[in-house]
Amino acid sequence: MNWTLMSMDWRGPAAQPKRETSGRVISHSAPAFGFAKEAEAAELRRMKERDGKATVDERYTQWKSLVPVLYDWFANHNLVWPSLSCRPYLGFCWKSLVPRFGLSQLVWPSLSCWNTYILWGPQLEQATYKNRQRLYLSEQASDLESFVYSGLPSNAQAVFDEYSNIPFAFITDGSVPNTLVIANCEVVKPRVAAAEHISQFNEEARSPFVKKYKTIIHPGEVNRIRELPQNSKIVATHTDSPDVLIWDVETQPNRHPMLGAAESRPDLVLTGHQQNAEFALAMCPTEPFVLSGGKDKSVVLWSIQDHISSLAESSSKSPVSSTPNSGGKSSIKSGEKNPESLGPRGVYQGHGDTVEDVQFCPSSAQEFCSVGDDSCLILWDARVGTSPVVKVEKAHDADLHCVDWNPHDQNLILTGSADNSVRMFDRRNLTSGGVGSPIHKFEGHKAAVLCVQACSFWSPDRASVFGSAAEDGFLNIWDYEKIGKQKEHTGVKTPNSPPGLFFQHAGHRDKVVDFHWNASDPWTIVSVSDDCGSTGGGGTLQIWRMSDLIYRPEDDVLAELEKFKTHILTCSPKA
């Protein structure tokens, strides 16, 4: 039998183990711990950076020094497991573990990574200095303490006693539960946080501003989370299957992600895809409609109006306890019937490859758009059939990974692509010469924009503002109304500043896979990175708000700074 060792911290002997390069199986004669590939990859990255370009750590250090200047508020929530401090070679006395367990070998899990996805929920409470708001996020191995002593052989206790300063755990198959976490987030109000407190965050700790409220054990990885605008208790998730899962987060019981625990049962399963539908997911802002895209090259539409009504009715009659201290006990009983399923309202064909993202028109449940790996942007209208209304060929020079529709100007559609660019289309004039004809191209990223796990959202506060995230680790904030204005105002174009870019969040060390504007506090953003390439796994969640001096009208900012200048001069000692 193989056992998997996962160390949560290392305070053992200093001797380093000999690395094994031929595979992942680790015997007591070659205790490699499986980190050889990661170390070699890191060395290759360092070699590539010798041309004078700043390394990730140098860039991060420079960014961190500017946090009190650039941000009104900032919070860092570490999702990496194990912690960053234990990523190097663990190096404790491995040889003594093998004979104590009577095992011939131990297996280290593959260095596969999981991504975290996020979504702001409804605002729960307002106070003088901060508000409390719901936050949804996906996690894996969220409660580390639940794994200690899990699945250990009978003689393992002696090893724990001998190495009592090393909290580690063994699991039997290398798997840990996937979870959908409902958290309560304390959002500090603008101009409240002190500059010295903003910069004093612990990079390796969980933020005190993010407190877990409830956990749902999700069937498979959580690839997308979307909230129903008509009912904030209802969320939809995508996983590695053809189905879309619908959850009532208030009535779902709180679960503890113990090994072997049964998966939570969704309230509704939406069927209709013939192959996996992993990322493309949208909720309609005007009616309880759900939209999805998948590897079967199709876009599928559902109406969950009847289900929402029956959920509300059943909840009032027999509510399910959803308190966070339910001790991990599930209401799911052995042999309980499968969750209710619902077929599609329509299936729309027109893409030639995987559909990567979908979006509803802000004012219509019948109009929507989609993008895919075929480099196409397609507009649909359910009232006229299941074929494309408009198909924009070659909207980008590579796969398209994200699309969003401006809620304030419904003629404007944004797309993000693996060609490192974001493009803006006017649906009144989408093509020219048979190919896509964007009205603007935003080229401020150095890697695939929004890739397969990234999104861009329009600012709910200003129609011309939007964000984009990419594999280069940056989250760019753009204002297309600023294009050309810098040159007109100053006569000189700002060096190294792409047109329209006015803020760049550089707090992540690796690709930014998801982010979301806060509709209750429009300039507050939550973003999350996949730190697999830089730390070996997990991710970092950050909640931040740029200084209002950056986005407020220039005249207002100059007037305030002038008052500040006068105050400083008044306080200065006279000669």
Stockholm file with secondary structure:
# STOCKHOLM 1.0

chainA/1-575         MNWTLMSMDWRGPAAQPKRETSGRVISHSAPAFGFAKEAEAAELRRMKERDGKATVDERYTQWKSLVPVLYDWFANHNLVWPSLSCRPYLGFCWKSLVPRFGLSQLVWPSLSCWNTYILWGPQLEQATYKNRQRLYLSEQASDLESFVYSGLPSNAQAVFDEYSNIPFAFITDGSVPNTLVIANCEVVKPRVAAAEHISQFNEEARSPFVKKYKTIIHPGEVNRIRELPQNSKIVATHTDSPDVLIWDVETQPNRHPMLGAAESRPDLVLTGHQQNAEFALAMCPTEPFVLSGGKDKSVVLWSIQDHISSLAESSSKSPVSSTPNSGGKSSIKSGEKNPESLGPRGVYQGHGDTVEDVQFCPSSAQEFCSVGDDSCLILWDARVGTSPVVKVEKAHDADLHCVDWNPHDQNLILTGSADNSVRMFDRRNLTSGGVGSPIHKFEGHKAAVLCVQACSFWSPDRASVFGSAAEDGFLNIWDYEKIGKQKEHTGVKTPNSPPGLFFQHAGHRDKVVDFHWNASDPWTIVSVSDDCGSTGGGGTLQIWRMSDLIYRPEDDVLAELEKFKTHILTCSPKA
#=GR chainA/1-575 SS CCCEEEESCCCSCSCCCCCCCSCSEEETTSCCTTCHHHHHHHHHHHHHGGGSCCCHHHHHHHHHHTHHHHEEEEEEEECCSSCGGGCSCCCSCHHHHHHHHTCSEEECCCCCCCCCCEEEEEEEEECSSEEEEEEEEEEESCCGGGGTTTTCCTTHHHHHHHTTTSCEEEESSSCCCEEEEEEEEEEECTTTSCHHHHTCCCTTSCCTTEEEEEEEEESSCCCEEEEETTEEEEEEEECSSSCEEEEETTTSCCCCCCTTCCCCCCSEEECCCSSCCCSEEEECSSSSEEEEECTTSEEEEEECHHHHHHHHHHHHHSCCCCCTTSTTCCSCCTTCCCCCEECCSEEEECCSSCEEEEEEETTEEEEEEEEETTSCEEEEEGGGCSSCSEEETTSSSSCEEEEEECSSCTTEEEEEETTSCEEEEETTSCEETTEECCSEEECCCSSCBSTTTCCCCBCSSCTTEEEEEBTTSCEEEEEGGGTTHHHHHHSSCCTTCCTTEEEEECCCSSCEEEEEECTTSTTEEEEEEECHHHHSSCEEEEEEEECHHHHSCHHHHHHHHHHHHHHHHHHSCCC
#=GC SS_cons         CCCEEEESCCCSCSCCCCCCCSCSEEETTSCCTTCHHHHHHHHHHHHHGGGSCCCHHHHHHHHHHTHHHHEEEEEEEECCSSCGGGCSCCCSCHHHHHHHHTCSEEECCCCCCCCCCEEEEEEEEECSSEEEEEEEEEEESCCGGGGTTTTCCTTHHHHHHHTTTSCEEEESSSCCCEEEEEEEEEEECTTTSCHHHHTCCCTTSCCTTEEEEEEEEESSCCCEEEEETTEEEEEEEECSSSCEEEEETTTSCCCCCCTTCCCCCCSEEECCCSSCCCSEEEECSSSSEEEEECTTSEEEEEECHHHHHHHHHHHHHSCCCCCTTSTTCCSCCTTCCCCCEECCSEEEECCSSCEEEEEEETTEEEEEEEEETTSCEEEEEGGGCSSCSEEETTSSSSCEEEEEECSSCTTEEEEEETTSCEEEEETTSCEETTEECCSEEECCCSSCBSTTTCCCCBCSSCTTEEEEEBTTSCEEEEEGGGTTHHHHHHSSCCTTCCTTEEEEECCCSSCEEEEEECTTSTTEEEEEEECHHHHSSCEEEEEEEECHHHHSCHHHHHHHHHHHHHHHHHHSCCC
//
